[in-house]
C-alpha cells in the first residue's frame, strides 16, 4: 500500500495545507475527496493517517492523525539495526536517481553526494546546478519511499568534495570503501562483529577512487573491503554492499554467538 | 574492458565464422580490422583472445587464441564459492531484462523463468512468445556480461510452471524463498553454515507466491528466509538476496570458524 510522505515542515499530528505536487498527487492522482484518508509517514518513519478536510482548486487542507492501534500492531517493528550512511561519488547523468531509488528500498538512512578526482562533469559543480540536483534527488527519494512503502525516508545531504569527508571512529563506527582486489585482511563480518553505532560506506565513481583519495579515506578511518570478483556497475555497487551489510546486521546474533 | 562473449557453438581455441549481430558488433561497432584482437570469453568464464583474420561484407572469420600469460595472472581467480540458481517468477513487461542484467553482475549461474498463480500476462505463456522471451533474455544476459566484464555468463533456462520445479536435497543444497515476515526459525547464516554444493533461490511475482505455492515450495525442499523489513521491488529482490548470499559464501570461513 502506498504511504504518503508528509512535507518536511510537518511535525506530526495537526492541520496542514498542501499545494503544488502534494496537492496534485492527493487530489488529482489519488482523487481524494473531503473525508477520505491515506496512510502517511514522516521522513523518520513515524506513521500517521492523513485525512482530507478541504479541497480547493490549487491547495487542500488535511488533518494528520495518529495511526489506529490495529494497523500499528501489523507494521514492521521499528528497526534496531545500525543506520547506514552512503558517501556516493556523483555518477554521470541520471544514474544517481537510480542509486537513490535503490538505496531507499535497501534502507539507507543518509546519502551524501561526493565530488571526486575522477568524477565526470565538473561543470555540474556550480552552486545552482548542485542545488537543482539535490532537490531532484530529494524528490526521487520521496517518490521511491512512497511507491515501495519504505521503512523511512533517507536524508539527502548537501554534496561535498571528498576532502571534506568527516573522520570516523573505528571503535563505534564501521566505515569502509569497496575494493576490487582481496587485499583487506578483514572481512565484512569482522568489521561488523563488534557492536557499532553506525555503518558508513564510500562508493567511488566509474574510474574508482584515485590512489591519493584512497589514502585520504584510510586516514579518515575508512577501511577497504572486498566483496567478490563480480564487476558492479555504479548504479548497483552501493545496493549490493548495503544488501550484504543489512543481512549481516539483521542476523548479527546468529553468527556472532556461534560455537566452533 | 569489454570482453566479447563467444557464440555457444564455439568450443575454445580454433577458427570461427561470425555473422549477424556478432559480425555487426565486431566489424561495425568495434570497427576491428584484419589482425586486430579483442578479449573474449566462453559462457563458462574461460578467457581467450579473438583475432580477426578475414573481413567480408556480412561475415568475418576470426581465430580464438589462448590468453597471454601476463593477462591471465591479472585476472580474478576462478571462483570457488557455490553456484547460485535463481527461479524467478516472470514479472511484467521488460522488468525481467533488468533482473537478468543485475543477476549477471551479481554472479548468478543459472536463471529459470517461472510462471506462478499471480503471474500477470498469461497470454505470454504460449510457445512462440515464450521462445521470443527466452531469446531476448539470452541476448540481454550476453550483452550485460560483455558490458560489465562478468565473471561468467549465466544460463537462461526454458520457462517452467512452478509445479515443475525440481526437489532439492537440504543436505547438499540450500534452497529458499524470501518471506516478508520474520517467521523462519533459521537465518541465512544458518542455511549456509554447512558446506553446500549449490544455492537455489525462488523469487515470487509482485503479489508474492500463493499459500498453495508456498506449501509446494516447502514440499520441494525450499525454506523461508526473512531478509529484513525493507520492501523490495521485483527487479531488486533477487539482486538483494544474491548480494547477501555471495558475501556470506565468500566470507564463510571468517564466520563459521569463529569462537564464542
Interface residues (C-beta under 8 A of the other chain):
Chain A: X76 X77 X79 X81 X102 X105 X106 X107 X147 X148 X149 X150 X151 X187 X188 X189 X190 X227 X228 X229 X230 X231 X232 X233 X236 X239 X240 X241 X243 X244 X246 X247 X248 X250 X251 X254 X255 X256 X257 X258 X259 X260
Chain B: X76 X77 X79 X81 X102 X105 X106 X107 X148 X149 X150 X151 X187 X188 X189 X190 X193 X227 X228 X229 X230 X231 X232 X233 X236 X239 X240 X241 X243 X244 X246 X247 X248 X250 X251 X254 X255 X256 X257 X258 X259 X260
